[in-house]
Amino acid sequence: MTAPFASLIRFYLRAFYGFSDAARVPLPPGTAAGTKAARAKRILATIGLALLVILVVGDIGFIFGASYAAMYAALAPAGLQSLLLLNAAISAALIAFVVGFVTALSTYCLSPAEGSLLALPIGPRALFGAKFAMTYLADAALSFIMLAVAALVYGLGERPPVSFYLYAILVALASPLVPLALAYLLLVPIMSVSRFLRNRNVVLVLGGILGAAAALVVNFYLQNSLARAGDAAWIIANLAGPDTILARLGAVYPPAGLAARALAHAAAGRQLDALGAAALALGMGAAAALAVVLIFGPAYAASLPAFGEGRLKRIAKSDTAAYIERSFRRSPQLAALFLREWRLMNREPVYLINGPLVIVLFPVIIGITMAASPEAFAELEGVAHALGGGPAKALIAAALAAFLGTATSIAATALSREGRALPYLKSLPVSARSFFGAKLLHALVFTSIGTVLGAAAGAAALGLSVAETLAALAMALTYGTAFDLSALWLDTAYPRLVWETPTAALKQNPNAVIAILADMAALGGLGYLATRLSLGLGGITALYAGGAGLIALGLALFFPRYAEKRLGDIEL
């Protein structure tokens, strides 16, 4: 029998991160889940997810690695290379606090049913401790990457003993504890007294906005750091002085200073000093986490039952007729189904934040990059010239626009988002052509918006002419149409209809992972092909836009018949 606390941790990890024990459960012979096709799909989905994780980790590691390498090169000649470790420890703590606060806010109550856990023989502190552990996992992963990259850069330059890397792992695991404890220290009292925030939709929207804002701030910090990477004088002036922000933060936040000293002592071979500093850092983190769980556990548990309370509004008798006329209006089937897709996507915060909001954030990120390091776009023009000039800039803008238009995962999760409501929809007098047509139209609307925004951002960043902008837009729109049809076909063939939360339907859907990886591979392949073809702007536009248009037309001709048959075969 598993202890309640351990069971709660596993429950939260499975509910939020999608971890599952399904691989250890024997599948009954003859069932759909036991077929070779289903097993192959799960293997491919796992491989795709692993590749995506490797790509993201590699990207983050490369960004921080370039910054830390430049910092080490500037500080080492003056014997101040240990400041790199202090910078990494403080940066990891700050980002851990931001990410931890947003994650804690977004997962404060995963569903209204979470309050029913209080009816079980589970203590409030055990419940809160398990939630703390779930949030800690996301924070620890990011802190580990940042400190591991810093330790690797420092280790390559200083050649420390093996114990240095062991201490790096220890301080990386301890780094998020105090920031996360501080996040919950602020959040639990606010949630306990604020009725406005005890609403799932409000929390998700607010968490998404704060997360997006934090991501933009971090992006600006990274872009600015990379832009200053070659300026050794700036690095020393802003990191090495006793009155710098780095020195002040190290003085007011002891865990970061202890972590940096532990690594510096370990690199110098002073193992006892390293052990003492690491033990103090870990002890402070564990004490902060334990104190928050013990003190605020009852308050957290008491706030759960009131989470998600609804408010009823009485309608006056005189307003009843107007309400009925406004709410029940006859309209064409396709238009009604499209309006349903639009409302469901925009009303469900998880879908809104991870779908349509992406096409707004990407141009903002481009603008921040231009503000922080305008020379990066000058380098893009150099790349275009190195590729032979001609249509190269238009192709870069088309790739940006196409990726932005197809990055929402709307088409790749269109059928999966129906979940257990699908049998009820099948019982309605709705044709499969209208049902899937509305889903495709909904995806194409956001693809078009994202493509136009991406083409405009690319044109502004690269200084494209009107002809080049229109060519990029044509290539991206036809590509996006073909991509949406392909992604909708994929989700129709292999829908993920059994899920507990809307998050799982979108963020834990293998079809979304497969689609985004295929998208990146296709754009990369088309970019490489363009370098092997000696075509002008008109020729490359005709080839790519015409080819994508023919593919989209072929898919559109054959998909309706397949979708109708597939919809009839799906049973829950």
C-alpha positions in Angstrom: 0.0 0.0 0.0 1.4 3.4 -1.0 1.6 6.2 1.5 -1.1 9.0 0.8 1.6 11.7 0.2 3.4 9.6 -2.4 0.1 8.7 -4.1 -0.9 12.4 -4.2 2.4 13.3 -5.8 1.9 10.6 -8.5 -1.7 11.7 -9.0 -0.7 15.3 -9.6 2.1 14.4 -11.9 -0.2 12.3 -14.0 -2.9 14.9 -14.0 -0.7 17.9 -15.0 2.3 16.5 -16.9 0.5 13.5 -18.4 2.8 10.9 -16.9 1.1 7.5 -17.1 1.6 3.9 -16.0 -0.2 2.6 -19.1 3.0 1.1 -20.5 3.1 -1.3 -17.6 -0.5 -2.4 -17.9 -1.0 -5.5 -20.1 -3.3 -4.8 -23.0 -6.2 -7.2 -23.7 -5.7 -9.1 -27.0 -8.0 -7.9 -29.8 -8.6 -4.5 -28.4 -8.0 -1.3 -30.4 -5.3 -0.3 -28.0 -3.5 -3.6 -28.4 -3.2 -3.5 -32.2 0.1 -3.0 -33.8 -1.0 0.3 -35.4 -1.9 1.7 -32.0 1.4 0.5 -30.5 3.3 2.0 -33.4 1.5 5.3 -33.0 2.4 5.5 -29.3 6.1 4.7 -30.1 6.1 7.4 -32.8 4.4 9.9 -30.4 7.0 9.1 -27.7 9.9 9.6 -30.2 8.4 12.8 -31.4 8.0 14.2 -27.9 11.5 13.2 -27.1 12.8 15.0 -30.1 10.8 18.1 -29.2 12.2 18.0 -25.7 15.7 17.7 -27.0 15.1 20.6 -29.4 13.8 22.8 -26.6 16.5 21.9 -24.1 19.2 22.3 -26.8 17.8 25.7 -27.8 17.7 27.0 -24.1 21.2 25.5 -23.5 22.6 27.1 -26.6 21.3 30.6 -25.6 22.6 30.5 -22.0 25.8 28.7 -23.1 26.6 31.5 -25.6 26.0 34.2 -22.9 27.9 32.3 -20.2 30.9 31.6 -22.5 31.2 35.3 -23.4 30.9 36.2 -19.7 33.6 33.7 -18.7 36.0 34.9 -21.5 35.6 38.5 -20.2 35.9 37.8 -16.5 38.6 35.1 -16.5 41.6 37.4 -17.4 40.8 39.5 -14.3 40.4 36.4 -12.1 36.7 37.1 -11.6 35.4 34.0 -13.3 33.6 32.9 -10.2 31.1 35.7 -10.8 29.8 33.6 -13.6 28.5 31.1 -11.0 26.9 33.9 -9.0 25.2 35.3 -12.1 23.9 31.8 -13.0 22.6 31.2 -9.4 20.8 34.5 -9.3 19.4 34.2 -12.8 18.1 30.7 -12.0 16.4 31.9 -8.8 14.7 34.9 -10.5 13.4 32.8 -13.4 12.4 30.1 -11.0 10.3 32.6 -9.0 8.6 33.9 -12.1 7.9 30.5 -13.6 7.0 29.1 -10.2 4.5 31.8 -9.5 2.8 31.5 -12.9 2.7 27.7 -12.6 1.4 27.8 -9.1 -1.3 30.3 -10.1 -2.4 28.3 -13.2 -2.4 24.9 -11.3 -3.8 26.2 -7.9 -6.9 24.1 -8.5 -6.7 21.8 -11.5 -10.4 21.2 -11.5 -13.5 21.8 -9.3 -13.4 18.1 -8.4 -10.0 18.6 -6.7 -11.9 19.9 -3.6 -13.4 16.5 -3.3 -10.0 15.1 -2.3 -10.6 16.7 1.1 -13.3 14.1 1.8 -10.6 11.5 1.8 -8.4 10.7 4.8 -5.8 13.1 3.5 -4.3 15.9 5.6 -4.3 19.4 4.2 -0.6 19.7 4.6 -0.1 16.5 2.6 -2.4 17.8 -0.1 -0.5 21.1 -0.3 2.9 19.4 -0.1 2.0 17.2 -3.1 0.9 20.3 -5.1 4.2 22.0 -4.1 6.2 19.0 -5.3 4.3 19.0 -8.7 5.1 22.7 -9.2 8.7 22.2 -8.1 9.3 19.7 -10.9 8.9 22.3 -13.6 11.0 24.8 -11.7 13.8 22.3 -11.0 14.0 21.3 -14.7 14.6 24.9 -15.8 17.0 25.7 -13.0 18.9 22.5 -13.7 19.4 23.5 -17.3 20.7 27.0 -16.5 23.1 25.9 -13.7 24.2 22.9 -15.6 25.2 25.0 -18.6 27.0 27.5 -16.4 28.8 24.6 -14.6 29.8 23.1 -18.0 31.2 26.5 -19.3 33.1 27.0 -16.0 34.3 23.5 -15.9 35.7 23.6 -19.5 37.8 26.6 -18.5 38.9 25.7 -15.0 39.1 21.8 -15.2 37.7 21.3 -11.7 37.5 17.9 -10.0 34.5 15.6 -10.5 33.0 16.7 -7.1 32.4 20.1 -8.7 29.7 18.6 -11.0 28.1 16.7 -8.1 27.8 20.0 -6.2 26.4 21.6 -9.3 23.6 19.0 -9.4 22.9 19.5 -5.7 22.6 23.3 -5.9 20.5 23.1 -9.0 18.0 20.9 -7.2 18.0 23.3 -4.2 17.8 26.5 -6.2 14.0 26.6 -6.9 12.9 25.8 -3.3 13.1 29.3 -1.8 11.7 31.1 -4.9 8.8 28.6 -5.1 8.1 28.9 -1.4 8.0 32.7 -1.8 5.6 32.3 -4.7 3.2 30.3 -2.6 3.7 32.6 0.4 2.2 35.4 -1.7 -0.3 33.3 -3.6 -2.1 31.3 -0.9 -3.2 34.4 1.2 -4.4 36.2 -1.9 -6.4 33.2 -3.0 -7.9 32.8 0.5 -9.3 36.3 0.6 -10.0 37.1 -3.1 -13.3 35.7 -4.5 -12.5 37.1 -7.9 -9.4 35.0 -8.3 -11.1 31.8 -7.1 -12.4 31.3 -10.6 -10.8 28.8 -13.0 -11.1 30.8 -16.1 -9.9 34.0 -14.4 -6.9 32.1 -13.0 -6.0 30.6 -16.4 -6.3 33.8 -18.3 -4.3 35.8 -15.7 -1.7 33.0 -15.5 -1.4 33.1 -19.3 -1.0 36.8 -19.4 1.6 36.8 -16.6 3.4 33.9 -18.2 3.4 35.7 -21.6 4.7 38.9 -20.0 7.4 37.0 -18.1 8.4 35.2 -21.3 8.8 38.5 -23.1 10.8 40.0 -20.3 13.1 37.0 -20.2 13.4 37.1 -24.0 14.4 40.8 -23.9 17.0 39.9 -21.2 18.5 37.1 -23.2 18.5 39.1 -26.5 20.2 42.0 -24.7 22.7 39.7 -23.1 23.6 38.1 -26.4 23.9 41.5 -28.0 26.5 42.5 -25.3 28.2 39.1 -25.4 31.2 40.5 -27.3 31.6 43.6 -25.1 34.1 42.6 -22.4 34.3 46.0 -20.9 30.5 46.2 -20.5 30.4 42.7 -18.9 33.1 43.6 -16.3 31.5 47.0 -15.6 28.1 45.5 -15.0 29.1 42.3 -13.2 32.4 42.8 -11.4 31.9 46.0 -9.4 30.9 46.0 -5.7 27.9 48.3 -6.5 26.5 46.3 -9.4 23.1 44.8 -9.4 24.7 41.4 -9.3 26.6 42.2 -6.1 23.5 43.7 -4.5 21.3 40.7 -5.3 24.0 38.3 -4.0 24.0 40.2 -0.8 20.3 40.3 -0.2 19.6 36.7 -1.4 21.9 34.4 0.6 21.0 31.1 -1.2 22.4 32.3 -4.5 25.6 33.4 -2.8 25.9 30.1 -1.0 25.3 28.2 -4.2 28.0 30.1 -6.0 30.5 29.7 -3.1 29.8 26.0 -3.0 30.7 25.6 -6.6 33.8 27.9 -6.4 35.1 26.0 -3.4 34.5 22.7 -5.1 36.4 23.9 -8.2 39.3 25.0 -6.0 39.4 21.7 -4.2 38.2 23.0 -0.8 35.7 20.2 -0.3 34.8 21.0 3.4 34.0 24.6 2.5 32.0 23.5 -0.5 30.1 20.9 1.6 29.2 23.5 4.2 28.0 26.1 1.7 26.0 23.5 -0.3 24.4 22.1 3.0 23.4 25.6 4.0 21.9 26.4 0.6 20.0 23.1 0.6 19.0 23.6 4.3 17.6 27.1 3.6 15.6 25.8 0.7 14.2 22.8 2.5 13.3 24.9 5.6 11.5 27.5 3.4 9.5 24.8 1.6 8.7 22.9 4.8 7.6 26.1 6.6 5.3 27.2 3.8 3.7 23.8 3.5 3.2 23.4 7.3 1.9 27.0 7.8 -0.2 27.5 4.7 -1.4 23.9 4.2 -4.7 24.4 6.1 -5.4 27.7 4.3 -4.7 26.2 0.9 -7.1 23.3 1.6 -9.8 25.6 3.0 -9.7 27.7 -0.3 -10.3 24.7 -2.6 -14.0 24.1 -1.9 -14.8 27.7 -2.8 -12.8 27.5 -6.0 -14.9 27.8 -9.1 -18.1 28.9 -7.4 -20.6 30.2 -10.0 -22.9 33.1 -9.7 -26.5 33.0 -10.9 -28.1 36.1 -12.4 -31.9 36.4 -12.3 -33.5 37.6 -15.5 -36.4 39.9 -15.2 -39.7 38.8 -16.8 -39.6 41.7 -19.2 -36.2 40.6 -20.4 -37.0 36.9 -21.0 -38.3 37.4 -24.6 -35.2 39.4 -25.6 -32.9 36.8 -24.0 -34.6 33.9 -25.9 -34.4 35.8 -29.2 -30.8 36.6 -28.6 -29.7 33.1 -27.5 -31.8 30.9 -29.9 -31.4 32.2 -33.4 -31.8 30.1 -36.6 -28.7 30.2 -38.9 -27.2 28.0 -41.6 -25.6 24.8 -40.3 -22.1 25.6 -41.4 -22.2 29.1 -39.9 -23.7 27.7 -36.6 -21.0 25.1 -36.3 -18.3 27.6 -37.1 -19.6 29.9 -34.4 -19.6 27.0 -32.0 -15.9 26.3 -32.7 -15.1 30.0 -32.3 -16.8 30.3 -29.0 -15.4 27.1 -27.5 -11.9 28.0 -28.5 -12.1 31.5 -27.1 -14.2 30.6 -24.0 -11.8 27.9 -22.9 -8.7 29.6 -21.5 -6.4 26.7 -22.1 -7.2 26.6 -25.8 -7.1 30.4 -26.1 -3.7 30.8 -24.4 -2.0 27.9 -26.2 -3.6 28.4 -29.5 -4.7 31.8 -30.9 -2.6 33.8 -28.4 0.5 32.3 -30.0 0.0 34.3 -33.2 -0.1 37.5 -31.2 3.0 36.8 -29.1 5.3 35.9 -32.0 5.3 39.3 -33.7 5.8 40.9 -30.3 8.9 38.7 -29.7 10.2 39.8 -33.1 9.8 43.4 -32.1 11.6 42.8 -28.8 14.4 41.1 -30.7 14.7 44.0 -33.1 14.8 46.5 -30.2 17.4 44.5 -28.2 19.6 43.4 -31.1 18.9 45.1 -34.4 22.1 43.8 -35.8 20.5 40.3 -35.8 18.3 41.3 -38.7 21.2 42.8 -40.5 22.8 39.4 -40.3 19.6 37.9 -41.8 20.2 40.1 -44.8 23.7 38.8 -45.0 22.4 35.2 -44.9 20.0 36.1 -47.7 22.9 37.5 -49.8 25.0 34.5 -49.1 22.2 32.3 -50.4 22.3 34.1 -53.7 20.0 37.0 -53.0 17.0 36.9 -55.3 14.0 35.5 -53.5 15.9 34.5 -50.3 14.5 37.3 -48.2 10.9 36.6 -49.4 11.5 32.9 -48.6 12.6 33.8 -45.0 9.6 35.9 -44.5 7.3 33.2 -46.0 8.8 30.6 -43.6 8.2 32.9 -40.6 4.6 33.6 -41.7 3.9 29.9 -42.5 5.2 28.8 -39.1 3.3 31.4 -37.2 0.1 30.6 -39.1 0.4 26.9 -38.4 1.7 27.0 -34.8 -1.6 27.1 -33.0 -2.4 23.3 -33.1 -6.1 24.1 -33.9 -6.4 21.8 -36.8 -4.2 19.0 -35.2 -6.5 18.9 -32.2 -9.9 19.8 -33.8 -11.6 16.4 -33.3 -9.8 15.5 -30.1 -11.1 18.6 -28.3 -14.6 17.2 -28.6 -13.8 14.5 -26.1 -16.8 12.7 -24.6 -19.2 15.2 -26.2 -18.7 13.5 -29.6 -21.4 10.9 -29.2 -23.9 13.6 -28.4 -22.9 15.6 -31.5 -23.2 12.5 -33.7 -26.8 12.1 -32.6 -27.7 15.5 -33.9 -28.9 16.1 -37.5 -25.5 17.5 -38.5 -23.7 16.3 -41.7 -20.1 15.3 -41.4 -19.2 17.7 -44.3 -20.5 20.6 -42.3 -19.0 19.4 -39.0 -15.5 19.0 -40.4 -16.0 22.0 -42.7 -16.5 24.3 -39.7 -13.4 22.9 -38.0 -11.3 23.5 -41.1 -12.7 27.0 -41.6 -12.0 27.8 -38.0 -8.4 26.6 -38.3 -8.0 28.5 -41.6 -9.2 31.8 -40.0 -6.5 31.7 -37.4 -3.9 30.4 -40.0 -4.7 33.4 -42.2 -4.5 35.9 -39.3 -1.2 34.4 -38.2 0.2 34.3 -41.7 -0.7 38.0 -42.4 0.9 39.1 -39.1 4.0 36.9 -39.7 4.4 38.2 -43.3 4.0 41.8 -42.0 6.6 41.3 -39.3 9.0 39.6 -41.7 8.5 42.4 -44.2 9.2 45.1 -41.6 12.2 43.2 -40.2 13.8 42.4 -43.6 12.7 45.5 -45.5 10.8 43.6 -48.2 9.3 45.3 -51.3 5.6 45.0 -52.0 6.1 42.3 -54.6 8.3 40.3 -52.2 5.7 40.7 -49.4 2.9 39.5 -51.6 4.9 36.5 -52.8 5.8 35.5 -49.2 2.1 35.9 -48.3 1.0 33.7 -51.2 3.5 30.9 -50.4 2.6 31.0 -46.7 -1.2 31.0 -47.2 -1.2 28.0 -49.6 1.2 26.1 -47.4 -0.9 26.8 -44.3 -4.0 25.6 -46.1 -2.4 22.3 -47.1 -0.9 22.0 -43.6 -4.3 22.5 -41.9 -6.0 19.9 -44.1 -3.2 17.4 -43.3 -3.3 18.1 -39.6 -7.1 17.8 -39.6 -6.9 14.5 -41.5 -4.3 13.2 -38.9 -6.5 14.1 -35.9 -9.6 12.6 -37.7 -7.7 9.3 -38.2 -6.2 9.2 -34.7 -8.2 11.4 -32.3 -7.4 11.6 -28.6 -10.9 11.7 -27.2 -10.4 10.4 -23.7 -9.0 13.1 -21.5 -9.7 14.5 -18.0 -8.8 18.2 -18.6 -8.8 20.5 -21.6 -5.0 20.8 -21.1 -4.6 17.2 -22.0 -6.6 17.5 -25.3 -4.3 20.2 -26.5 -0.9 20.1 -24.8 -0.6 16.3 -24.2 -2.0 15.4 -27.7 0.5 13.3 -29.8 -1.1 14.7 -32.9 0.0 18.3 -31.9 3.6 17.1 -31.4 3.6 15.2 -34.7 2.1 18.2 -36.5 4.6 20.7 -35.2 7.6 18.5 -35.9 6.3 17.8 -39.4 5.8 21.5 -39.8 9.4 22.3 -38.9 10.7 19.5 -41.1 8.7 20.6 -44.1 9.7 24.2 -43.8 13.3 23.2 -43.4 13.2 20.9 -46.3 11.5 23.5 -48.6 14.2 26.0 -47.5 17.0 23.6 -48.4 15.3 22.9 -51.8 15.2 26.6 -52.5 19.0 26.8 -52.2 19.3 24.1 -54.9 17.0 25.8 -57.4 18.1 28.7 -59.6 14.7 30.4 -59.7 13.7 34.0 -59.4 11.0 35.4 -57.2 8.2 34.6 -59.7 9.4 31.1 -60.4 9.8 30.1 -56.7 6.5 31.6 -55.8 4.7 29.7 -58.7 6.4 26.5 -57.7 5.8 26.6 -53.9 2.4 28.3 -54.0 1.2 26.2 -56.9 2.5 23.0 -55.4 1.0 23.6 -52.0 -2.3 24.6 -53.7 -2.4 21.4 -55.6 -1.8 19.4 -52.5 -4.5 21.3 -50.6 -6.9 20.7 -53.5 -6.2 17.0 -53.6 -6.7 16.7 -49.8 -9.9 18.7 -50.0 -11.4 16.4 -52.6 -10.8 13.2 -50.8 -11.1 14.2 -47.1 -14.9 14.7 -46.9 -15.7 11.1 -47.9 -13.0 9.7 -45.5 -14.2 12.0 -42.7 -17.8 10.9 -43.0 -16.8 7.2 -42.8 -14.3 7.7 -40.0 -16.8 9.7 -37.9 -19.3 6.9 -38.2 -16.7 4.4 -37.1 -15.6 6.2 -33.9 -17.1 4.8 -30.7 -16.4 5.8 -27.1 
